[in-house]
């Protein structure tokens, strides 16, 4: 069996929503301290809905495919739904990732959360800090 699903290869070769956004509502940048990969997500938010999303990922193929899929999953969705997006959902939508690559999808979940937090902070919107815990719980990337 191939190591990577067709969907992973498709999103790696033809990533959706790549680029920089002018005047974003929120930006989230996260890095994996072990591999050094970096992911940046830009959100345009109107009336609590994500109307546009862009990403830049300096990282491995799995991180690029995860970013691309994650942006597709949250585009047009309310913030509440975007905040519930887990790396597991991203991985499932990609048709799976090898176990040692699961942490790459964690970056996508974290970058989206960081971008929403940035939007809340910039606009003085109150939130429960527990919604944005430091580090992830993947046990791979060494961020905690
Ligand atoms: Fe670093 Fe995939 S190996 S995010």
Backbone and ligand atoms as CSV (ligand in chain L), in Angstrom:
chain,resi,resn,atom,element,x,y,z
A,1,UNK,N,N,0.838,-1.197,0.000
A,1,UNK,CA,C,0.000,0.000,0.000
A,1,UNK,C,C,0.878,1.255,0.000
A,2,UNK,N,N,0.459,2.251,-0.726
A,2,UNK,CA,C,1.235,3.493,-0.777
A,2,UNK,C,C,1.267,4.143,0.603
A,3,UNK,N,N,2.383,4.790,0.893
A,3,UNK,CA,C,2.538,5.437,2.203
A,3,UNK,C,C,1.545,6.576,2.363
A,4,UNK,N,N,1.306,7.304,1.266
A,4,UNK,CA,C,0.418,8.465,1.320
A,4,UNK,C,C,-0.805,8.251,0.433
A,5,UNK,N,N,-1.962,8.659,0.932
A,5,UNK,CA,C,-3.203,8.509,0.170
A,5,UNK,C,C,-3.182,9.433,-1.047
A,6,UNK,N,N,-4.075,9.146,-1.993
A,6,UNK,CA,C,-4.173,10.018,-3.174
A,6,UNK,C,C,-4.528,11.442,-2.776
A,7,UNK,N,N,-5.372,11.555,-1.755
A,7,UNK,CA,C,-5.779,12.906,-1.322
A,7,UNK,C,C,-4.595,13.678,-0.764
A,8,UNK,N,N,-3.754,13.006,0.004
A,8,UNK,CA,C,-2.557,13.682,0.533
A,8,UNK,C,C,-1.704,14.162,-0.638
A,9,UNK,N,N,-1.486,13.277,-1.616
A,9,UNK,CA,C,-0.634,13.642,-2.748
A,9,UNK,C,C,-1.261,14.788,-3.542
A,10,UNK,N,N,-2.585,14.738,-3.697
A,10,UNK,CA,C,-3.286,15.788,-4.442
A,10,UNK,C,C,-3.122,17.142,-3.745
A,11,UNK,N,N,-3.357,17.166,-2.440
A,11,UNK,CA,C,-3.254,18.442,-1.710
A,11,UNK,C,C,-1.806,18.903,-1.571
A,12,UNK,N,N,-0.872,17.960,-1.614
A,12,UNK,CA,C,0.540,18.329,-1.576
A,12,UNK,C,C,0.946,18.951,-2.922
A,13,UNK,N,N,0.484,18.323,-4.018
A,13,UNK,CA,C,0.892,18.805,-5.354
A,13,UNK,C,C,0.130,20.049,-5.779
A,14,UNK,N,N,-1.141,20.110,-5.384
A,14,UNK,CA,C,-1.989,21.249,-5.769
A,14,UNK,C,C,-2.625,21.858,-4.533
A,15,UNK,N,N,-1.827,22.424,-3.662
A,15,UNK,CA,C,-2.399,22.943,-2.414
A,15,UNK,C,C,-3.405,24.063,-2.674
A,16,UNK,N,N,-4.519,24.023,-1.952
A,16,UNK,CA,C,-5.564,25.036,-2.075
A,16,UNK,C,C,-5.277,26.185,-1.109
A,17,UNK,N,N,-5.636,27.384,-1.527
A,17,UNK,CA,C,-5.589,28.564,-0.646
A,17,UNK,C,C,-4.177,28.943,-0.179
A,18,UNK,N,N,-3.180,28.711,-1.043
A,18,UNK,CA,C,-1.814,29.100,-0.693
A,18,UNK,C,C,-1.632,30.595,-0.922
A,19,UNK,N,N,-0.907,31.237,-0.055
A,19,UNK,CA,C,-0.539,32.619,-0.298
A,19,UNK,C,C,-0.645,33.505,0.912
A,20,UNK,N,N,-0.411,34.770,0.662
A,20,UNK,CA,C,-0.478,35.777,1.714
A,20,UNK,C,C,-1.784,36.539,1.538
A,21,UNK,N,N,-2.400,36.945,2.641
A,21,UNK,CA,C,-3.643,37.723,2.555
A,21,UNK,C,C,-3.369,39.164,2.959
A,22,UNK,N,N,-3.871,40.080,2.144
A,22,UNK,CA,C,-3.786,41.499,2.494
A,22,UNK,C,C,-4.817,41.783,3.579
A,23,UNK,N,N,-4.429,42.484,4.604
A,23,UNK,CA,C,-5.377,42.951,5.595
A,23,UNK,C,C,-6.231,41.838,6.233
A,24,UNK,N,N,-5.583,40.800,6.767
A,24,UNK,CA,C,-6.357,39.712,7.376
A,24,UNK,C,C,-6.999,40.137,8.697
A,25,UNK,N,N,-8.045,39.429,9.088
A,25,UNK,CA,C,-8.676,39.690,10.391
A,25,UNK,C,C,-7.856,39.070,11.512
A,26,UNK,N,N,-7.205,37.960,11.214
A,26,UNK,CA,C,-6.376,37.283,12.216
A,26,UNK,C,C,-5.306,36.452,11.531
A,27,UNK,N,N,-4.138,36.365,12.168
A,27,UNK,CA,C,-3.032,35.569,11.629
A,27,UNK,C,C,-2.509,34.657,12.727
A,28,UNK,N,N,-2.250,33.427,12.383
A,28,UNK,CA,C,-1.683,32.483,13.354
A,28,UNK,C,C,-0.446,31.839,12.780
A,29,UNK,N,N,0.645,31.884,13.537
A,29,UNK,CA,C,1.868,31.225,13.075
A,29,UNK,C,C,2.325,30.268,14.154
A,30,UNK,N,N,2.547,29.033,13.772
A,30,UNK,CA,C,3.017,28.047,14.741
A,30,UNK,C,C,4.169,27.270,14.128
A,31,UNK,N,N,4.972,26.701,14.996
A,31,UNK,CA,C,6.110,25.927,14.521
A,31,UNK,C,C,6.239,24.652,15.308
A,32,UNK,N,N,6.838,23.685,14.666
A,32,UNK,CA,C,7.133,22.438,15.359
A,32,UNK,C,C,8.586,22.495,15.805
A,33,UNK,N,N,8.829,22.507,17.115
A,33,UNK,CA,C,10.197,22.695,17.602
A,33,UNK,C,C,11.136,21.559,17.231
A,34,UNK,N,N,10.593,20.404,16.918
A,34,UNK,CA,C,11.463,19.274,16.607
A,34,UNK,C,C,11.934,19.318,15.160
A,35,UNK,N,N,10.989,19.425,14.223
A,35,UNK,CA,C,11.391,19.387,12.808
A,35,UNK,C,C,11.687,20.775,12.268
A,36,UNK,N,N,11.236,21.830,12.980
A,36,UNK,CA,C,11.514,23.200,12.535
A,36,UNK,C,C,10.537,23.710,11.500
A,37,UNK,N,N,9.521,22.925,11.157
A,37,UNK,CA,C,8.545,23.364,10.159
A,37,UNK,C,C,7.650,24.461,10.721
A,38,UNK,N,N,7.228,25.356,9.837
A,38,UNK,CA,C,6.435,26.519,10.254
A,38,UNK,C,C,5.186,26.630,9.385
A,39,UNK,N,N,4.078,26.974,10.019
A,39,UNK,CA,C,2.822,27.146,9.292
A,39,UNK,C,C,2.178,28.457,9.706
A,40,UNK,N,N,1.704,29.206,8.700
A,40,UNK,CA,C,1.070,30.483,8.960
A,40,UNK,C,C,-0.301,30.488,8.287
A,41,UNK,N,N,-1.328,30.846,9.040
A,41,UNK,CA,C,-2.700,30.870,8.503
A,41,UNK,C,C,-3.256,32.279,8.630
A,42,UNK,N,N,-3.859,32.761,7.548
A,42,UNK,CA,C,-4.499,34.081,7.528
A,42,UNK,C,C,-6.013,33.869,7.414
A,43,UNK,N,N,-6.771,34.575,8.235
A,43,UNK,CA,C,-8.237,34.459,8.172
A,43,UNK,C,C,-8.860,35.805,7.890
A,44,UNK,N,N,-9.873,35.793,7.036
A,44,UNK,CA,C,-10.746,36.961,6.868
A,44,UNK,C,C,-12.069,36.574,7.518
A,45,UNK,N,N,-12.471,37.382,8.497
A,45,UNK,CA,C,-13.662,37.024,9.278
A,45,UNK,C,C,-14.691,38.142,9.170
A,46,UNK,N,N,-15.895,37.779,8.807
A,46,UNK,CA,C,-17.001,38.748,8.748
A,46,UNK,C,C,-18.201,38.149,9.448
A,47,UNK,N,N,-18.739,38.878,10.418
A,47,UNK,CA,C,-19.900,38.398,11.194
A,47,UNK,C,C,-19.680,36.992,11.740
A,48,UNK,N,N,-18.499,36.766,12.300
A,48,UNK,CA,C,-18.176,35.475,12.906
A,48,UNK,C,C,-18.094,34.314,11.912
A,49,UNK,N,N,-17.980,34.643,10.633
A,49,UNK,CA,C,-17.842,33.592,9.619
A,49,UNK,C,C,-16.509,33.787,8.902
A,50,UNK,N,N,-15.825,32.676,8.624
A,50,UNK,CA,C,-14.544,32.742,7.903
A,50,UNK,C,C,-14.851,32.860,6.415
A,51,UNK,N,N,-14.696,34.055,5.893
A,51,UNK,CA,C,-15.056,34.263,4.485
A,51,UNK,C,C,-13.890,33.958,3.555
A,52,UNK,N,N,-12.664,34.008,4.076
A,52,UNK,CA,C,-11.518,33.652,3.236
A,52,UNK,C,C,-10.384,33.161,4.130
A,53,UNK,N,N,-9.546,32.335,3.561
A,53,UNK,CA,C,-8.421,31.791,4.326
A,53,UNK,C,C,-7.259,31.522,3.377
A,54,UNK,N,N,-6.063,31.825,3.856
A,54,UNK,CA,C,-4.852,31.565,3.066
A,54,UNK,C,C,-3.794,30.962,3.997
A,55,UNK,N,N,-2.862,30.239,3.407
A,55,UNK,CA,C,-1.797,29.706,4.256
A,55,UNK,C,C,-0.449,29.747,3.552
A,56,UNK,N,N,0.590,29.791,4.396
A,56,UNK,CA,C,1.965,29.608,3.925
A,56,UNK,C,C,2.573,28.567,4.849
A,57,UNK,N,N,3.085,27.521,4.261
A,57,UNK,CA,C,3.708,26.486,5.083
A,57,UNK,C,C,5.112,26.212,4.588
A,58,UNK,N,N,6.046,26.383,5.485
A,58,UNK,CA,C,7.426,26.018,5.207
A,58,UNK,C,C,7.625,24.692,5.928
A,59,UNK,N,N,7.386,23.624,5.202
A,59,UNK,CA,C,7.433,22.355,5.914
A,59,UNK,C,C,7.318,21.167,5.002
A,60,UNK,N,N,7.097,20.030,5.620
A,60,UNK,CA,C,7.069,18.770,4.895
A,60,UNK,C,C,5.783,18.632,4.083
A,61,UNK,N,N,5.745,17.625,3.239
A,61,UNK,CA,C,4.575,17.397,2.398
A,61,UNK,C,C,3.307,17.176,3.192
A,62,UNK,N,N,3.415,16.448,4.291
A,62,UNK,CA,C,2.227,16.191,5.118
A,62,UNK,C,C,1.711,17.482,5.741
A,63,UNK,N,N,2.612,18.374,6.111
A,63,UNK,CA,C,2.188,19.652,6.692
A,63,UNK,C,C,1.515,20.512,5.623
A,64,UNK,N,N,2.035,20.478,4.410
A,64,UNK,CA,C,1.426,21.251,3.316
A,64,UNK,C,C,0.036,20.687,2.996
A,65,UNK,N,N,-0.062,19.370,2.870
A,65,UNK,CA,C,-1.361,18.751,2.578
A,65,UNK,C,C,-2.348,19.025,3.710
A,66,UNK,N,N,-1.872,18.976,4.951
A,66,UNK,CA,C,-2.758,19.234,6.104
A,66,UNK,C,C,-3.238,20.681,6.100
A,67,UNK,N,N,-2.342,21.620,5.794
A,67,UNK,CA,C,-2.751,23.029,5.745
A,67,UNK,C,C,-3.814,23.220,4.682
A,68,UNK,N,N,-3.550,22.654,3.508
A,68,UNK,CA,C,-4.474,22.818,2.387
A,68,UNK,C,C,-5.852,22.255,2.751
A,69,UNK,N,N,-5.880,21.041,3.265
A,69,UNK,CA,C,-7.165,20.428,3.633
A,69,UNK,C,C,-7.854,21.224,4.744
A,70,UNK,N,N,-7.084,21.654,5.721
A,70,UNK,CA,C,-7.678,22.399,6.848
A,70,UNK,C,C,-8.316,23.695,6.352
A,71,UNK,N,N,-7.660,24.383,5.413
A,71,UNK,CA,C,-8.252,25.631,4.914
A,71,UNK,C,C,-9.558,25.339,4.180
A,72,UNK,N,N,-9.591,24.237,3.443
A,72,UNK,CA,C,-10.830,23.879,2.744
A,72,UNK,C,C,-11.946,23.568,3.744
A,73,UNK,N,N,-11.570,22.952,4.846
A,73,UNK,CA,C,-12.586,22.534,5.832
A,73,UNK,C,C,-13.171,23.711,6.604
A,74,UNK,N,N,-12.429,24.810,6.724
A,74,UNK,CA,C,-12.956,25.926,7.537
A,74,UNK,C,C,-13.480,27.091,6.695
A,75,UNK,N,N,-13.216,27.079,5.403
A,75,UNK,CA,C,-13.650,28.192,4.554
A,75,UNK,C,C,-15.176,28.253,4.525
A,76,UNK,N,N,-15.712,29.444,4.802
A,76,UNK,CA,C,-17.167,29.620,4.788
A,76,UNK,C,C,-17.865,29.153,6.051
A,77,UNK,N,N,-17.075,28.681,7.017
A,77,UNK,CA,C,-17.666,28.144,8.247
A,77,UNK,C,C,-17.649,29.196,9.364
A,78,UNK,N,N,-18.613,29.068,10.312
A,78,UNK,CA,C,-18.556,29.953,11.475
A,78,UNK,C,C,-17.317,29.677,12.323
A,79,UNK,N,N,-16.872,30.691,13.050
A,79,UNK,CA,C,-15.681,30.531,13.899
A,79,UNK,C,C,-15.828,29.370,14.861
A,80,UNK,N,N,-17.036,29.201,15.396
A,80,UNK,CA,C,-17.251,28.128,16.382
A,80,UNK,C,C,-16.903,26.770,15.783
A,81,UNK,N,N,-17.238,26.574,14.508
A,81,UNK,CA,C,-16.921,25.288,13.865
A,81,UNK,C,C,-15.420,25.169,13.603
A,82,UNK,N,N,-14.803,26.275,13.198
A,82,UNK,CA,C,-13.370,26.239,12.910
A,82,UNK,C,C,-12.583,25.889,14.175
A,83,UNK,N,N,-13.060,26.398,15.299
A,83,UNK,CA,C,-12.361,26.126,16.556
A,83,UNK,C,C,-12.484,24.662,16.966
A,84,UNK,N,N,-13.481,23.993,16.440
A,84,UNK,CA,C,-13.668,22.577,16.786
A,84,UNK,C,C,-12.902,21.649,15.857
A,85,UNK,N,N,-12.296,22.220,14.821
A,85,UNK,CA,C,-11.561,21.367,13.882
A,85,UNK,C,C,-10.346,20.747,14.587
A,86,UNK,N,N,-10.286,19.429,14.540
A,86,UNK,CA,C,-9.167,18.749,15.183
A,86,UNK,C,C,-8.205,18.208,14.128
A,87,UNK,N,N,-6.994,17.914,14.562
A,87,UNK,CA,C,-6.040,17.332,13.614
A,87,UNK,C,C,-6.550,15.973,13.151
A,88,UNK,N,N,-7.348,15.326,13.995
A,88,UNK,CA,C,-7.910,14.012,13.619
A,88,UNK,C,C,-8.855,14.176,12.416
A,89,UNK,N,N,-9.682,15.236,12.469
A,89,UNK,CA,C,-10.624,15.471,11.368
A,89,UNK,C,C,-9.863,15.796,10.083
A,90,UNK,N,N,-8.775,16.569,10.215
A,90,UNK,CA,C,-7.963,16.907,9.040
A,90,UNK,C,C,-7.346,15.630,8.468
A,91,UNK,N,N,-6.811,14.799,9.356
A,91,UNK,CA,C,-6.177,13.554,8.920
A,91,UNK,C,C,-7.183,12.641,8.232
A,92,UNK,N,N,-8.388,12.543,8.819
A,92,UNK,CA,C,-9.411,11.674,8.225
A,92,UNK,C,C,-9.811,12.184,6.845
A,93,UNK,N,N,-9.953,13.519,6.740
A,93,UNK,CA,C,-10.352,14.094,5.452
A,93,UNK,C,C,-9.287,13.826,4.389
A,94,UNK,N,N,-8.041,13.670,4.831
A,94,UNK,CA,C,-6.945,13.381,3.897
A,94,UNK,C,C,-6.840,11.890,3.583
A,95,UNK,N,N,-7.687,11.088,4.199
A,95,UNK,CA,C,-7.607,9.651,3.985
A,95,UNK,C,C,-6.498,9.010,4.789
A,96,UNK,N,N,-6.077,9.690,5.865
A,96,UNK,CA,C,-5.067,9.135,6.772
A,96,UNK,C,C,-3.673,9.658,6.493
A,97,UNK,N,N,-2.838,9.603,7.530
A,97,UNK,CA,C,-1.411,9.926,7.419
A,97,UNK,C,C,-0.649,8.824,8.147
A,98,UNK,N,N,0.578,8.546,7.743
A,98,UNK,CA,C,1.377,7.580,8.501
A,98,UNK,C,C,1.526,8.060,9.950
A,99,UNK,N,N,1.617,7.131,10.883
A,99,UNK,CA,C,1.632,7.486,12.310
A,99,UNK,C,C,2.705,8.524,12.632
A,100,UNK,N,N,3.893,8.376,12.041
A,100,UNK,CA,C,4.966,9.307,12.380
A,100,UNK,C,C,4.786,10.662,11.719
A,101,UNK,N,N,3.691,10.831,10.949
A,101,UNK,CA,C,3.406,12.118,10.298
A,101,UNK,C,C,2.162,12.782,10.882
A,102,UNK,N,N,1.550,12.145,11.853
A,102,UNK,CA,C,0.324,12.712,12.435
A,102,UNK,C,C,0.580,14.079,13.049
A,103,UNK,N,N,1.771,14.260,13.630
A,103,UNK,CA,C,2.048,15.544,14.284
A,103,UNK,C,C,2.028,16.707,13.293
A,104,UNK,N,N,2.259,16.411,12.015
A,104,UNK,CA,C,2.248,17.471,10.998
A,104,UNK,C,C,0.851,18.076,10.895
A,105,UNK,N,N,-0.186,17.244,11.055
A,105,UNK,CA,C,-1.555,17.757,10.973
A,105,UNK,C,C,-1.912,18.569,12.208
A,106,UNK,N,N,-1.196,18.348,13.306
A,106,UNK,CA,C,-1.442,19.130,14.526
A,106,UNK,C,C,-1.121,20.605,14.274
A,107,UNK,N,N,-0.120,20.850,13.438
A,107,UNK,CA,C,0.234,22.238,13.132
A,107,UNK,C,C,-0.960,22.986,12.546
A,108,UNK,N,N,-1.735,22.329,11.692
A,108,UNK,CA,C,-2.879,22.994,11.051
A,108,UNK,C,C,-3.923,23.383,12.096
A,109,UNK,N,N,-4.227,22.456,12.970
A,109,UNK,CA,C,-5.197,22.750,14.041
A,109,UNK,C,C,-4.701,23.918,14.896
A,110,UNK,N,N,-3.425,23.883,15.242
A,110,UNK,CA,C,-2.874,24.931,16.104
A,110,UNK,C,C,-2.832,26.287,15.407
A,111,UNK,N,N,-2.476,26.291,14.133
A,111,UNK,CA,C,-2.368,27.567,13.401
A,111,UNK,C,C,-3.732,28.229,13.270
A,112,UNK,N,N,-4.763,27.435,13.035
A,112,UNK,CA,C,-6.119,28.001,12.924
A,112,UNK,C,C,-6.530,28.596,14.272
A,113,UNK,N,N,-6.289,27.852,15.342
A,113,UNK,CA,C,-6.649,28.362,16.673
A,113,UNK,C,C,-5.882,29.656,16.978
A,114,UNK,N,N,-4.607,29.670,16.626
A,114,UNK,CA,C,-3.795,30.860,16.892
A,114,UNK,C,C,-4.322,32.055,16.103
A,115,UNK,N,N,-4.806,31.824,14.880
A,115,UNK,CA,C,-5.335,32.922,14.055
A,115,UNK,C,C,-6.646,33.452,14.653
A,116,UNK,N,N,-7.476,32.563,15.150
A,116,UNK,CA,C,-8.735,33.001,15.775
A,116,UNK,C,C,-8.427,33.777,17.054
A,117,UNK,N,N,-7.471,33.300,17.821
A,117,UNK,CA,C,-7.082,33.993,19.052
A,117,UNK,C,C,-6.568,35.399,18.714
A,118,UNK,N,N,-5.771,35.496,17.661
A,118,UNK,CA,C,-5.255,36.793,17.223
A,118,UNK,C,C,-6.410,37.736,16.871
A,119,UNK,N,N,-7.407,37.206,16.195
A,119,UNK,CA,C,-8.592,38.007,15.836
A,119,UNK,C,C,-9.313,38.477,17.101
A,120,UNK,N,N,-9.498,37.574,18.049
A,120,UNK,CA,C,-10.156,37.946,19.316
A,120,UNK,C,C,-9.345,39.034,20.039
A,121,UNK,N,N,-8.031,38.825,20.102
A,121,UNK,CA,C,-7.163,39.780,20.805
A,121,UNK,C,C,-7.208,41.160,20.144
A,122,UNK,N,N,-7.129,41.184,18.815
A,122,UNK,CA,C,-7.102,42.458,18.088
A,122,UNK,C,C,-8.401,43.235,18.252
A,123,UNK,N,N,-9.491,42.498,18.432
A,123,UNK,CA,C,-10.800,43.148,18.484
A,123,UNK,C,C,-11.366,43.254,19.896
A,124,UNK,N,N,-10.541,42.908,20.883
A,124,UNK,CA,C,-10.984,43.011,22.269
A,124,UNK,C,C,-12.168,42.113,22.585
A,125,UNK,N,N,-12.247,40.964,21.911
A,125,UNK,CA,C,-13.351,40.021,22.153
A,125,UNK,C,C,-12.939,39.077,23.285
A,126,UNK,N,N,-13.775,38.983,24.296
A,126,UNK,CA,C,-13.452,38.144,25.456
A,126,UNK,C,C,-13.587,36.662,25.088
A,127,UNK,N,N,-12.695,35.846,25.664
A,127,UNK,CA,C,-12.772,34.390,25.440
A,127,UNK,C,C,-12.185,33.672,26.631
A,128,UNK,N,N,-12.492,32.406,26.703
A,128,UNK,CA,C,-11.961,31.572,27.778
A,128,UNK,C,C,-10.551,31.109,27.366
A,129,UNK,N,N,-9.492,31.498,28.115
A,129,UNK,CA,C,-8.125,31.109,27.727
A,129,UNK,C,C,-7.953,29.597,27.588
A,130,UNK,N,N,-8.816,28.830,28.245
A,130,UNK,CA,C,-8.719,27.367,28.148
A,130,UNK,C,C,-8.994,26.878,26.721
A,131,UNK,N,N,-9.618,27.756,25.914
A,131,UNK,CA,C,-9.874,27.383,24.515
A,131,UNK,C,C,-8.577,27.309,23.723
A,132,UNK,N,N,-7.548,27.981,24.228
A,132,UNK,CA,C,-6.285,28.056,23.482
A,132,UNK,C,C,-5.123,27.590,24.361
A,133,UNK,N,N,-5.070,26.295,24.668
A,133,UNK,CA,C,-3.986,25.806,25.516
A,133,UNK,C,C,-2.637,25.910,24.811
A,134,UNK,N,N,-1.597,26.108,25.600
A,134,UNK,CA,C,-0.240,26.157,25.031
A,134,UNK,C,C,0.172,24.752,24.637
A,135,UNK,N,N,0.690,24.601,23.446
A,135,UNK,CA,C,1.190,23.302,23.006
A,135,UNK,C,C,0.060,22.356,22.651
A,136,UNK,N,N,0.409,21.257,22.053
A,136,UNK,CA,C,-0.608,20.290,21.652
A,136,UNK,C,C,-0.465,19.038,22.510
A,137,UNK,N,N,-1.235,18.008,22.181
A,137,UNK,CA,C,-1.151,16.798,22.999
A,137,UNK,C,C,-0.788,15.588,22.137
A,138,UNK,N,N,0.042,15.844,21.107
A,138,UNK,CA,C,0.288,14.759,20.142
A,138,UNK,C,C,1.373,13.795,20.615
A,139,UNK,N,N,2.165,14.175,21.613
A,139,UNK,CA,C,3.233,13.316,22.124
A,139,UNK,C,C,4.380,13.114,21.133
A,140,UNK,N,N,4.354,13.825,20.027
A,140,UNK,CA,C,5.424,13.642,19.035
A,140,UNK,C,C,6.339,14.842,18.933
A,141,UNK,N,N,5.737,16.027,18.975
A,141,UNK,CA,C,6.513,17.176,18.506
A,141,UNK,C,C,7.370,17.807,19.611
A,142,UNK,N,N,7.175,17.393,20.834
A,142,UNK,CA,C,8.018,17.905,21.897
A,142,UNK,C,C,7.717,19.325,22.312
A,143,UNK,N,N,6.506,19.802,22.034
A,143,UNK,CA,C,6.187,21.197,22.347
A,143,UNK,C,C,5.756,21.361,23.802
A,144,UNK,N,N,5.698,20.305,24.547
A,144,UNK,CA,C,5.310,20.445,25.958
A,144,UNK,C,C,6.041,19.432,26.817
L,1,LIG,FE1,FE,7.570,18.835,10.428
L,1,LIG,FE2,FE,5.816,17.372,9.131
L,1,LIG,S1,S,7.861,16.815,9.638
L,1,LIG,S2,S,5.484,19.215,10.172
